[in-house]
Amino acid sequence: MRYRVLGGTGIEVSHHCLGAMMFGSVANNDHEEGVRIIHRALDAGINFVDTADMYSAGDSEQIVGKALKGRRDDVVLATKVHFPLGEGRNRSGNSRRYVTRAVEDSLRRLDTDWIDLYQVHRPDYTTDVEETLSVLTDLVRQGKIRAFGCSTFPAEEIVEAYHVSLNRGLMRFRSEQPPYSLLARGIERSVLPTAHRLGMGVLVWSPLASGFLSGRHRRGASAEAFRATLTPDRFDESLARNAAKFDAVEEFAKLADEIGVSLPALAIAFTTTHPAVTSAIIGPRTMEQLESLLEGASLVLTDDVLDRIDEIVPPGTDTYDVSGGWKPASLLEVHQRRRPLDRR
């Protein structure tokens, strides 16, 4: 296992980060198996674990907390805040009111005194970013978190937050967590260069493109898989929007065979090649999946292989919508897209 420093924090993290989204009621509700999977990852050299309060409505954090008993000092622990865990007003978002409450809940579920990396899961256009940076800065000073970052922020939001932190004397986002894979390279246009320029660490999610690069989904022969049951439209060959994905997967599978590696190993190794990327999040649901992902941990891709990858999916290209269901206010709010009728 290789290690890199997360941004300018001085914190060394493994270039594979164990994602815990699949632990809990949504995917694998066997808490003890989740603990065993986490222990196996730690034994293999992974020292970076990423979860979120909304994963299985807190179950994931509880499983991670159980697994880290007696090993907490050796692990860089990351979690997130933003999405609602229940109904009612003021129970989501990036406000001081909600973040102050949410961090206490996460600390309790994780059974820890501190969180190493506390991440804002998505932008919140109802809250000034100064408000969010202010409460996160206070949490660092209180010792409840060590550093904080953002997740799936557009480049312009990252830049705005950076300048607000400088102008207001606040601590800044130290990391960004965007989607990135062989099939989704859009962040190479601005997000990755921006994060790199600002000295931020980057931990990328969905390096297997929501399971599309697992090797189980091939044209005319897609296997039954957990991801396909959650979002069947993403794996439906009859839909025109999926054609580019299936075409690219066939080419990547051929390339992986040529160089003697698995498709998942090729996919994850690709993401960690970018100079802005610190770590790739792997999200196994079973021990078998973890073992297969660990096999490629030492894989280093040559320039010839990377050139072939660029030919299949050009740099900066997304073969599908990677928004994860999130849209910026500039698209969602009609008044931001249309002038008032009397001013047209």
C-alpha positions in Angstrom: 0.0 0.0 0.0 1.3 3.5 -0.9 0.6 6.6 1.1 0.3 10.3 0.3 -0.1 13.5 2.3 -3.7 14.9 2.2 -3.4 18.4 0.9 -1.3 20.6 3.2 -2.6 18.9 6.4 0.5 16.8 7.0 -1.8 13.8 7.4 -0.6 10.7 5.5 -3.3 8.6 4.0 -3.3 5.4 2.0 -4.0 5.9 -1.7 -6.9 3.4 -1.3 -9.5 4.8 1.0 -12.2 2.4 2.4 -15.6 3.8 1.7 -18.3 2.6 4.0 -21.5 3.5 2.0 -22.3 -0.2 1.5 -22.3 -0.9 5.3 -25.7 -0.8 6.9 -29.4 -1.3 6.1 -29.2 0.0 2.5 -26.7 -2.7 1.4 -25.0 -5.1 3.8 -26.8 -5.0 7.2 -24.6 -7.6 8.8 -22.7 -5.4 11.3 -20.2 -8.0 12.2 -19.3 -8.7 8.6 -18.9 -5.0 8.1 -16.5 -4.9 11.1 -14.5 -7.9 9.6 -14.3 -6.2 6.2 -12.9 -3.0 7.8 -10.4 -4.9 9.9 -9.2 -6.8 6.8 -8.7 -3.4 5.0 -6.8 -2.0 7.9 -4.6 -5.2 8.0 -3.9 -4.7 4.3 -2.5 -1.2 5.0 -5.5 1.0 4.4 -5.5 3.7 7.1 -8.2 6.0 5.6 -11.9 5.3 6.1 -14.7 7.4 4.7 -18.3 7.4 5.7 -21.2 9.8 6.0 -24.0 10.4 8.5 -26.7 9.8 5.9 -25.3 6.3 4.8 -28.1 3.9 5.9 -29.4 6.7 8.2 -26.4 6.4 10.6 -25.9 2.7 10.5 -22.7 3.0 8.5 -21.1 5.3 11.1 -22.1 2.9 13.9 -20.4 0.0 12.1 -17.3 2.0 11.5 -17.3 3.0 15.2 -17.5 -0.6 16.3 -14.6 -1.6 13.9 -12.3 1.1 15.1 -12.4 0.3 18.8 -8.8 -0.2 19.9 -7.5 1.0 16.5 -8.7 4.6 16.4 -5.3 6.2 16.7 -4.0 4.4 13.6 -6.9 5.4 11.3 -7.7 8.7 9.5 -11.4 8.9 9.8 -13.6 10.9 7.5 -17.4 11.5 7.5 -19.8 14.0 6.0 -22.7 16.3 6.8 -25.5 17.9 4.7 -28.3 15.5 3.8 -31.3 15.0 6.0 -31.6 12.0 8.4 -35.2 12.7 9.3 -38.2 14.9 8.5 -38.7 18.5 9.7 -37.2 21.9 9.2 -33.6 22.8 9.9 -32.5 19.1 9.8 -30.2 19.3 6.8 -27.9 21.6 5.0 -24.7 23.5 5.9 -25.9 26.0 8.5 -24.2 26.6 11.8 -27.4 25.3 13.6 -27.4 22.0 11.7 -23.7 21.3 11.5 -23.3 21.9 15.2 -25.9 19.3 15.9 -24.8 16.8 13.2 -21.2 16.6 14.3 -22.2 15.7 17.8 -24.5 12.9 16.4 -21.6 11.6 14.2 -19.2 11.6 17.1 -21.6 9.6 19.2 -22.3 7.0 16.4 -18.7 6.7 15.6 -17.8 6.4 19.3 -14.9 8.7 19.0 -13.7 12.0 20.5 -12.6 13.5 17.1 -13.1 13.3 13.4 -10.0 13.7 11.2 -11.7 15.0 8.1 -15.3 16.4 8.3 -16.7 17.0 4.8 -19.6 19.1 3.6 -21.4 16.6 1.4 -22.9 19.0 -1.1 -23.2 22.8 -1.5 -26.1 24.6 0.2 -27.3 27.6 -1.6 -29.5 28.7 1.3 -26.5 29.2 3.5 -23.6 31.6 3.0 -20.4 29.7 2.7 -18.9 32.1 5.3 -21.4 30.7 7.8 -20.3 27.1 7.0 -16.6 27.9 7.1 -17.1 29.7 10.4 -18.7 26.8 12.2 -16.2 24.3 10.8 -13.3 26.6 11.9 -14.8 26.6 15.4 -15.1 22.8 15.4 -11.4 22.5 14.6 -10.5 24.9 17.5 -12.7 22.9 19.8 -10.8 19.8 18.9 -13.9 17.9 17.6 -12.5 17.8 14.0 -8.9 18.0 12.7 -9.6 19.3 9.2 -12.6 19.9 6.9 -13.3 19.5 3.2 -16.1 19.6 0.6 -17.6 17.0 -1.6 -18.9 17.3 -5.2 -18.4 21.1 -5.3 -18.1 22.8 -8.7 -14.8 24.5 -9.3 -16.3 28.0 -8.9 -17.7 27.1 -5.4 -14.3 25.8 -4.4 -12.7 29.1 -5.4 -15.4 31.2 -3.7 -14.9 29.3 -0.5 -11.1 29.7 -0.7 -11.4 33.5 -1.1 -14.0 33.8 1.7 -11.7 31.9 4.0 -8.8 34.3 3.2 -10.9 37.5 3.5 -12.6 36.5 6.7 -9.6 34.9 8.4 -11.2 31.5 8.5 -9.8 28.0 8.0 -10.3 26.6 4.5 -11.5 23.5 2.8 -8.5 21.1 2.8 -10.0 18.5 0.5 -12.5 17.9 -2.2 -14.3 14.6 -2.9 -15.6 14.4 -6.5 -16.8 11.5 -8.7 -14.0 10.3 -11.0 -13.5 7.2 -13.2 -12.5 5.9 -16.6 -16.1 6.7 -17.7 -16.4 10.1 -15.9 -13.5 12.4 -16.5 -15.3 15.7 -16.6 -13.6 17.0 -13.4 -10.3 17.0 -15.3 -11.4 20.2 -16.9 -11.6 22.4 -13.9 -12.2 20.7 -10.5 -9.0 18.8 -10.4 -6.8 21.6 -11.7 -8.4 24.0 -9.2 -8.0 21.7 -6.2 -4.4 21.1 -7.2 -3.6 24.8 -7.6 -5.1 25.5 -4.2 -3.1 22.7 -2.5 -6.2 20.6 -1.6 -6.2 16.9 -1.2 -8.6 15.0 -3.4 -10.3 11.7 -2.6 -12.4 10.5 -5.5 -15.6 8.5 -5.2 -17.1 5.9 -7.6 -13.8 4.9 -9.3 -15.8 1.9 -10.6 -18.6 4.2 -12.0 -21.2 2.8 -9.6 -20.2 -0.7 -10.4 -20.1 -0.3 -14.2 -16.4 -1.0 -14.2 -16.7 -4.0 -11.9 -16.4 -6.4 -14.8 -19.9 -7.7 -14.2 -21.6 -5.5 -16.8 -20.8 -6.3 -20.4 -22.8 -5.7 -23.5 -25.2 -8.6 -23.9 -24.1 -10.3 -20.7 -24.7 -8.1 -17.7 -24.8 -10.2 -14.5 -27.2 -9.8 -11.7 -25.6 -7.3 -9.3 -26.6 -5.2 -6.3 -26.1 -1.9 -8.0 -28.3 -2.9 -10.9 -31.1 -3.6 -8.5 -30.8 -0.1 -7.0 -30.6 1.9 -10.3 -31.6 -0.4 -13.2 -31.8 2.4 -15.7 -28.0 2.9 -15.4 -27.4 -0.6 -16.7 -30.2 -0.9 -19.3 -28.6 -1.6 -22.7 -31.8 -0.6 -24.5 -31.4 3.1 -23.4 -29.4 5.2 -25.9 -27.8 7.2 -23.1 -26.0 4.0 -21.9 -24.5 3.1 -25.3 -21.3 5.1 -24.8 -20.7 3.5 -21.4 -21.1 -0.1 -22.8 -18.8 0.7 -25.7 -16.1 2.1 -23.5 -16.3 -0.8 -21.0 -15.7 -3.3 -23.8 -12.6 -1.4 -24.9 -11.3 -1.1 -21.3 -11.9 -4.8 -20.7 -9.8 -5.6 -23.7 -7.1 -3.3 -22.5 -7.1 -4.9 -19.0 -6.8 -8.3 -20.6 -3.9 -7.2 -22.7 -1.9 -6.0 -19.8 -2.9 -8.9 -17.5 -4.9 -7.1 -14.8 -8.6 -7.0 -13.8 -10.9 -4.3 -15.0 -11.5 -2.9 -11.5 -7.7 -2.8 -10.9 -7.2 -0.8 -14.1 -10.0 1.5 -13.2 -8.8 2.4 -9.7 -5.1 2.7 -10.8 -6.2 5.2 -13.4 -7.8 7.5 -10.9 -4.7 7.7 -8.6 -2.5 8.5 -11.6 -3.8 12.1 -11.8 -1.4 14.5 -9.9 -4.3 16.1 -8.1 -5.7 12.9 -6.7 -4.6 11.8 -3.2 -6.7 8.7 -2.7 -9.4 6.6 -4.5 -12.4 5.4 -2.4 -13.2 1.8 -2.8 -16.6 0.7 -1.5 -16.9 -3.1 -1.1 -20.1 -4.6 0.1 -18.6 -8.1 0.7 -15.3 -9.5 1.8 -14.9 -11.0 -1.7 -15.2 -7.6 -3.3 -12.6 -6.2 -0.9 -10.1 -8.9 -1.7 -10.5 -8.3 -5.4 -10.0 -4.6 -5.1 -6.9 -5.0 -2.8 -5.2 -7.1 -5.6 -4.7 -4.0 -7.7 -3.4 -1.8 -4.9 0.2 -1.9 -6.1 -0.6 -1.5 -9.8 1.2 1.3 -11.7 0.1 2.2 -15.2 2.6 3.1 -17.9 2.3 6.0 -20.2 1.4 3.7 -23.1 -1.5 2.3 -21.2 -2.7 5.8 -20.2 -2.4 6.9 -23.8 -4.7 4.0 -24.8 -7.2 5.1 -22.1 -7.2 8.6 -23.5 -8.1 7.2 -26.9 -11.1 5.3 -25.5 -12.5 8.2 -23.3 -10.8 11.5 -24.0 -9.6 13.6 -21.1 -12.3 15.8 -19.6 -15.1 13.6 -21.0 -18.1 12.2 -19.2 -19.9 9.3 -20.8 -22.9 9.7 -18.4 -24.4 12.2 -16.0 -22.3 11.9 -12.8 -24.3 14.5 -10.8 -25.6 11.8 -8.4 -29.0 13.4 -8.5 -27.7 16.8 -7.4 -28.2 19.9 -9.5 -26.9 23.5 -8.9 -29.4 26.2 -8.1 -28.6 27.8 -11.4 -30.4 24.9 -13.1 -33.1 24.1 -10.5 -34.4 27.7 -9.9 -36.3 29.1 -12.8 -35.6 32.7 -11.9 -31.8 32.0 -12.3 -32.4 30.7 -15.9 -35.0 33.2 -17.2 -35.2 37.0 -17.1 -38.5 38.3 -15.8 -41.0 38.6 -18.7 -41.0 42.4 -18.7 -37.2 42.5 -19.1 -36.9 40.1 -21.9 
